[in-house]
Amino acid sequence: MVTLPYVQGVTKPVQRILKHHDIVSAVRPHRNLRQILVHPKHKVEDWDGAKVVDKDTNRCAIWVKEAIFIRKTEPTINRD
């Protein structure tokens, strides 16, 4: 199995030649919708000028407090 990118005027003759040699081929578009519609996030190019806005140094203590609070409060969903 061979996958070929679609190029107008080229793909069909190549497919015919491959078919003559008993090679199965598939054609895919040069660019698909995902490549056209999805754009990468804006990247920061100047890392020297980037600053940290807020830094949470004690995450573990916060997570433990949240877990204890969740256990102490009465559940709102019926969990029988």
C-alpha positions as CSV (number, residue, x, y, z in Angstrom):
1,M,0.0,0.0,0.0
2,V,1.4,3.4,-1.0
3,T,-0.1,6.7,0.0
4,L,0.4,9.5,-2.4
5,P,-0.3,13.3,-1.9
6,Y,-2.7,14.6,-4.5
7,V,-1.0,16.7,-7.2
8,Q,-3.2,17.7,-10.1
9,G,-2.1,16.0,-13.3
10,V,0.5,13.8,-11.6
11,T,-1.3,11.6,-9.2
12,K,-3.6,9.8,-11.6
13,P,-0.8,8.7,-14.0
14,V,1.4,7.5,-11.1
15,Q,-1.6,5.5,-9.8
16,R,-2.1,3.9,-13.2
17,I,1.6,2.9,-13.3
18,L,1.5,1.5,-9.8
19,K,-1.7,-0.4,-10.6
20,H,0.0,-1.9,-13.7
21,H,2.7,-3.3,-11.3
22,D,0.0,-4.6,-8.8
23,I,0.7,-2.0,-6.2
24,V,-2.3,-0.6,-4.3
25,S,-2.2,3.1,-3.8
26,A,-4.3,5.7,-1.9
27,V,-4.5,9.4,-2.5
28,R,-4.6,12.0,0.3
29,P,-5.0,15.7,0.2
30,H,-1.9,17.9,0.4
31,R,-3.4,19.8,3.3
32,N,-6.4,18.5,5.3
33,L,-8.9,20.6,7.2
34,R,-7.1,20.3,10.5
35,Q,-4.0,21.8,9.1
36,I,-6.0,24.6,7.6
37,L,-8.2,25.5,10.6
38,V,-5.9,24.8,13.6
39,H,-3.3,27.4,14.3
40,P,-0.6,27.0,17.0
41,K,-0.7,29.3,20.0
42,H,1.2,32.5,19.9
43,K,4.7,31.8,21.1
44,V,6.7,34.2,23.3
45,E,9.9,34.9,21.3
46,D,11.5,37.2,23.9
47,W,12.0,35.0,26.9
48,D,14.3,37.6,28.6
49,G,11.3,40.0,28.9
50,A,8.9,37.3,30.2
51,K,8.1,37.5,33.9
52,V,6.2,35.2,36.4
53,V,2.9,36.8,37.4
54,D,2.1,34.6,40.4
55,K,3.8,31.6,41.9
56,D,2.1,29.2,44.2
57,T,4.9,27.6,46.3
58,N,2.7,25.6,48.7
59,R,0.4,23.6,46.3
60,C,0.5,20.4,48.3
61,A,-0.9,22.0,51.5
62,I,-3.7,23.6,49.4
63,W,-4.6,20.3,47.8
64,V,-4.7,18.6,51.2
65,K,-7.0,21.4,52.6
66,E,-9.3,21.1,49.6
67,A,-9.5,17.3,50.0
68,I,-10.4,17.6,53.7
69,F,-13.0,20.2,52.9
70,I,-14.5,18.0,50.2
71,R,-14.7,15.0,52.6
72,K,-16.2,17.1,55.4
73,T,-19.0,18.6,53.3
74,E,-22.1,16.6,52.7
75,P,-22.3,15.2,49.1
76,T,-24.8,16.9,46.8
77,I,-25.1,13.9,44.5
78,N,-26.8,10.7,45.7
79,R,-24.0,8.2,45.9
80,D,-25.6,5.1,47.3
